[in-house]
Amino acid sequence: MTTTTTVATRARLAVLGQFALFGMINVSWTSRLPSLMTALDIDAAMLGRLLVIGGVGSLLGALSGGAVVARIGARATLTVAALANVVGFGLLAASALTGSVLLFIPGAVINGVASALVNLSINVSAAAVEQRMGRAIMPQFHALFSVGAALGALIAAGFARAGIGIGVQVIVVVGVGTAIRLATLRPATAVTLSGDRSTAQGGSAAREALSAWREPRTLLLGLVLMAASLTEGTAATWMPLAVVEGFAAREAVGALAYGSFVVAMTVVRIFGTRLIDRFGRVAVLRVSGVSALTGLLLFVAGPSLPVAWIGVVLWGFGAALGNPIATTAAADDPLRASVRVSVVASFSTVTSLAAPPLFGLLAAAVGTRQSLLVVGAFIVLSLAIAGAARREEPGVVPATR
């Protein structure tokens, strides 16, 4: 018993580290996009098109990830994905150092696929640790992603302040990050979901992955995750600009507002596990939705910046737990956890691809702050289908309510 507990504890710490690394590596380079534009001599429109190409890679990885994990397991998938990330980021670094857009394109696609597989692998590993420990701890893993993202932004700022180009930064950060990722990979994947069938043959693994797309509950959880991703992602992309435009504030104030959102979200993710254990997923998901919706409306309709700032905090509170709850619910049945998490993650990937350009067009038409009202409709949808997150007994046919 002591050995089992020790393995689970070590696995939890290692998976927490994997989430932090994932956030740190990804955000450290996206924080230097202005430098990348300069290095490649491109404008914002061209950068947007290049990032969409990388997003297509993410979608491919998300769609195929369930079959891959079901076939070879989380450990092998994470290993392959980590090494593929090295290749992808190597091409991105080379593109920045040489000014070659042609090198950026394959690098972005490889990184997109690899990052989607890393995301799926660590979430499946987190679900296994959560199952072994017998309590809701998934939000803590997602909190460490946020911490890692903040660290990545600070690292990027440090390299930028030192006058070091993005190409060199990517080589250093990804090199160190990958070394740590591989060193902690074995303990991070030491705990597997009970009844894991990762040795399924290629054909059966693919059929199993496709069958998850026909499960009503899994699709509803995908919509919950889509709403959660939109609630969180639009804040990251548009909140700073909305503060600057809506309240004639300085850029630093907009950044500080988003910082408040991240802090609120991270705090709830760290301590929200107790709420889930005590009140259940569905109740917490609904309260979170009400908080996010209230905060969003205050932010959009608030007559002053202080009122909008209260909305920012409530929005952050409400955005914290939707993603981890939906991911955990998708992994209820350990026999089908990887394929279901893959399906659910695909909804988030589609959101990240479609939302930025669509909100850009909407913001140009009605204003940045007002365009965020669309997010409210998705939050209402999430409230209506929150019952899909109710715990499912392994082996039970998926239900919609």
N, C-alpha and C positions, 0 to 999 in steps of 0.2 A: 504493500500500500504506500509506504514511504517512497519507494523507488518510483512508483507511478506518479505520485504527487510531485516529486522532484522533476521528473521528465516534463510533466505538464507545466510546471512553473518556469523551467528553462525554455520550453517552447514558447510560452506566452511572452517572455522577455525578448526572445529572438524574433518573433513575429512583430512585436512592437517596433523593434529596430528596423525590420524590413519595411514597415509602413512609413517610418520616419525617413528612411533612405529613398523610398519611392517619391515622397513629396519633395525632399531636398534636391534630388537629381533633376527632376522635371522642372521645378520652379526656378532653379538656379540658372537654367539656360533661357527659359521663356522671359525671365526678368531682364535679359540683355537683348531683347528683340530690336530695340533702336540701334544698338551696335551692329547687329546682324544686317539690318537694312543698309547701314553705311558700308559694311564690308562687302556686301553683294551689289551695292549701288542700285538698289531697287526702291520703289515707293511703297506706301502702305497697301495700295490695291494689289500689287504684285505679291507682297508678303502674305496677304490674306489668301490669295489663290494657292500659294505654296503650302500654307498651313492646312488648307482644305485637303490637299493631296495627302498630307500626313494623316489627316483625320480619316481618310478612306482606308488607310492602313490599319488604323485603330478599329474601324468597323469590321474589317476582315478578321482581325485578331479576336474581336469579341464574338463574332459569329462562329468561328471555328474553334474557339478556346475550349468549349465544353467537351467536344469530341476529343481534343488533344489531351486534356486532363484525364478524361475517362479512359483513354487508351494508355498513357504512360505515367500518369500520376502527377501530383503537385510538385514533387521534388525535381523530377526530370524536366518538367515544363518550366519551372523557375530557373533551372540551370541553363537550359537552352535559351530562354528569353533574356537572361542576364548577359550571356555571351553575344546574343544578337544585338542587344543594346550597345555593346561595345563597338560592334561593326557600324551600327547606325550612327551613333554619336561620333565615331571616327570620321565618317563621311561628312557629317555636319561640321566638324572642326576643320576638316580639309577644305570644305567649301568656303568657310569664313576666311581661312588663311590664304586661299588662292583667289577668292572672289568668284568662284564658279557656282552658278545656279544649277548646272547640270549635276554636280556632285551632291547638292542639297536634296534634290528630288528623291533619289533612291535612299538616301539617309533618312529622310522624313518618313518614307513608307515603311522601311525596316523598323524604325523606332516606333511607329504607330502600331504595327503588329506586335512587336516585342513588349511594348508598354501595356497593351491590352492583356497579353498573356501573363505578365507580371501581376497586374491588378487582379486577375482571376485567381491565380495561384495563391497569392497571399490572403485573399478573402476566403478561399476554401480552407487554407491552413488555419486562419483565424476562427472559422466556424468549427473546425475540429477541436481546437483548444477550448473554445467556449463550451462545446458539447462535453468534453472531458471534465472541465471544471464545474459544470452543472449550474452556471449562473450567467446572466447577460453581461458580457464584457466586450462585445463587438464595438460599441461606441468608443471605448478606450483606444482601440486600434486606429479608428478613424481620427481620433483626437491627435494621435502621434503623427498621422499624415499631415495634419494642419501645422503641428509643431515643426515637422521637417520642412514643410513649405515655407514657413517663416524663416527658418534657418537658411534655406536655399536663397531666399530674397536677400538676406543679410550678406551671405557669401558673395552673391552677384554684385551687391553694392560695394563690397570691399575690393573686389577685383576691378570694378569700374573706377573706383576712387584712386586705385593704384595705377590706373592707366594701362591695365593688362587687357588685351583683346579677348573677345569671346572664344576664339579658336583655342587659345592656350588655356583659358578657364575651363572649357569643356573637357579637354584632355586631362587636366589635373583633377577636377571634381569627379568626373566619371571614372577615372582610374582608381582613385581612393575609394569612392563609393562602391564600385564593383568588387574591389578586394574585400571590403567589409561584408558586402552582400553574400559573396561566396563563402566567406569564413563562417557566417552565421546561418548558412543555408541548411545544413544538416539538422541542427537543433530546432530550427524554425519549422521543419517538415517532419519532425520525429513523431508527432501525434497525427494520426489519420482518423478520418470519420469512420465510425464503427460500420462494418459491412461494406467498406470501400471496394469498388469493383474496377480499379484502375488498370486491371490487366485485360480488359475486354478487347476482343479482336477489332481490327480497324473498321470492318463493315458494321458490326454490331454497335460499336461506339458511335459511329456516324448516325445510325438509325435511332439510337437512344437520344442523341443530341437533338435530332429533328423532332422526335416525339414530344419533347418538352415544349415546343412551340404550339402544340395542340392542347395544352393544359390551361383551362380558364384561370385557375388560381395563379399560375406562374405569370400569365400575361397581365393579370391585374396587379401583381406585385411589380411587374415591369413598369406599369403606368404610375404606381406609387413612387418608384425610383426615378422615373422621368420627372415627376413633379418636384421631388426632392432635389434632383440635380439642377433643374431650372431655378428653383428657389435659391439655391446656393450659388450656382454659376452666374446668374444675372447680376447678383450683388457684386461678385468679383469683377465682372466686366464693365458694368454700367453705373454702379453706385457712386464711385468717385466723380465721374463726369456729371451725373445727375445733381450732385451736391454743388459742384462748381457752376453749372448752368442754372439750376433752380434757385440758388440763394446767393448768386454773385460772390461765391467764396473763393479763396485761393486754392490752388491745386493741393497744397499741403493739407488743407482742411478736409478736402475730399478723401485723400489718402488716410487721414486720421479717422474719418468716419468708417471707412471700410475696415480699418484696424480694430475699431470697436466691435464691429460685426464679427470679425474672426475671433476676438477674445471671448465674446458672449457665446459663440458657437462651440469653441474649444472647452470652455468651462462646463457647459451642459454635457458635452460628450464625455468628459472625465467623470463627472458625478452622476450622469443620467442613468448609469447602469442600475443603481439602486431603485430608481423610479420604475424602470421596466420590470425588475424583479418583484416589486411590491404591487404595482397596479396593472401590469400586463402590457403587451405590445400595443394592442388596439387602443386602449385608453390613452396611453402616452402619445401615440401617433396622432390621435384626434386633438388632444390638448396642444401638441406641437403645431398642428395645422392652424388652430385658432390663433395661437401666438404669432405665427408667421404672417397670417392674413391680417391680423390687427396691426402688426408692425409695418407691413407693406402699405396698408391704407394710410397710416399716420405719416409715413415717409412721403407718399405721393400727394396727399391732400393737406399735410401739415402747413399751417400758415407761417411758421417760422422755423429756423434751423434747430433750436432747442427741442421743439415738438417733434420734428423729423428725426432728431437724434434718438429720442425715446423709441421711435419706430424702428430705428436701426438696431437697437439692442433687442427689442422684442422679436424682430425679424431673425436676428442671429440665434436667439434662443430656440425659435421655432424651426429653423433650418437644420438644427444639429443632429437630430436622431432619425429622420426619415430614411436616409441612405443606409445606416447600419441596421435599422430594423428590417427594412425590405430585404437586405442581403441575408440576414440571419434567417428570416422566414423562408427564403428560397432554399436554404440549406437544411431545413427541418428533417427531410428524409436523407440520411447519409448515402443511401444507394444512388440517389439522383442529384446530389448536391451540386456537383461540378457542372452538369448540363443546365440545371435550373439557374444557377448563379450566372452562367454564361448568357442565358436568354435575358435575364433581368438586367445584366450589365449592358447588353446591346441597346436597350432603351436609353440608358444614360449616354452611351456613345453617340447615338443618333441625335440626342438633344444637344450635345456639345458641338456637333457638326452643323446642325440646322439653326440653332438659336442665334449665334452672333450675327450672321448676315440678315436674318429676318428682323431681329430687333434693331439692327442698324437702319433698315428701311423704315421701320415703324417710328423710330426715334426722329428720323428726318422729317416725317410727316406730322407727328403730333407733339414732339418734344421728348427728351430722354426720360424725364421723371414720369410723365403720363404714360409712356409706352410700357412701363413696368406693371401697369394694371393687368396686363395679359397674364402675368404670373399668377395673379389672384384666381383666375379661372381654373388653372391647373391645381392650385391648392384646394379649391372647393371640390374638384374631382377627386383628389386624394382623400379628402374627408369622407366623401361618399363611399369609397371603396376600401376604407381602412380595415374593414373586417377581414379582408384577404390575408392580413398579417397574423391572424389568429393561429396559434400553434397547431401544426398538423402532425398527427401520429405517423411514424414511419410505416410505409406500406399501404397507407390509406389512399384511396383514389382522391385526387385533388378536388376540393370544393370551392365554390365561389363565395360562400358565406358560412 
